[in-house]
Amino acid sequence: MALPPSFKQTHKDDLEAIVQILVKIANRPAQQIKPYLDTMLEQLLEPEERPFYETATSQEWVSAFREWVESHRGWNAPLLADKAISRESIYGERG
């Protein structure tokens, strides 16, 4: 996304002041600084993508959950024996 010409025109004086400050600080010519400044401004002005949990509808949540469940099928993990999950095996003598 390039900076819109209207932005550059509206903030022309401010941008020039920033360039001049950077020229002094970096000891480089304005022609070298302007591309970096434009890139930085583009990144700062680009709208951030909002996370899924902020924008998802109920149906999108259901769909995402089902996809997640399906992604765990086929792992072929062995099932636990009844004895392995019995109260006695979990708590032992504390039962």
URLINGI-V677872 format. One record per residue. SS is DSSP state (2 for helix, 1 for strand, 0 for the rest). PSI is psi in whole degrees, 0 to 359 (none if undefined). NEAR is the number of other C-alpha atoms within 8 Angstrom. Layout:
BEGIN
ss: <SS;SS>
psi: <PSI;PSI>
near: <NEAR;NEAR>
END
This chain:
BEGIN
ss: <0;0;0;0;2;2;2;2;2;2;0;2;2;2;2;2;2;2;2;2;2;2;2;2;2;2;0;0;0;2;2;2;2;2;2;2;2;2;2;2;2;2;2;2;2;0;0;0;0;0;0;2;2;2;2;0;0;2;2;2;2;2;2;2;2;2;2;2;2;2;0;0;0;0;0;0;0;0;0;0;0;2;2;2;2;0;2;2;2;2;2;2;2;2;0>
psi: <121;154;132;144;326;324;313;321;317;322;25;310;317;317;319;321;319;316;316;322;316;326;316;314;314;346;44;158;155;327;331;331;322;316;321;319;317;316;316;317;321;317;320;326;344;128;136;144;129;146;157;315;341;335;346;142;171;318;323;323;314;314;316;321;316;320;318;316;313;330;346;357;151;14;344;37;140;145;150;143;156;321;325;334;17;157;318;319;334;313;346;231;339;339;none>
near: <4;4;9;6;6;6;8;10;7;6;8;8;6;7;9;8;8;8;12;9;8;11;12;8;6;6;7;9;7;9;6;8;12;9;8;8;9;9;8;8;9;11;7;7;6;7;5;4;4;6;6;6;5;6;7;9;6;6;7;8;9;8;8;8;8;8;8;8;8;7;6;7;7;4;5;5;4;4;4;6;6;6;6;8;9;8;8;8;9;8;8;8;5;4;6>
END
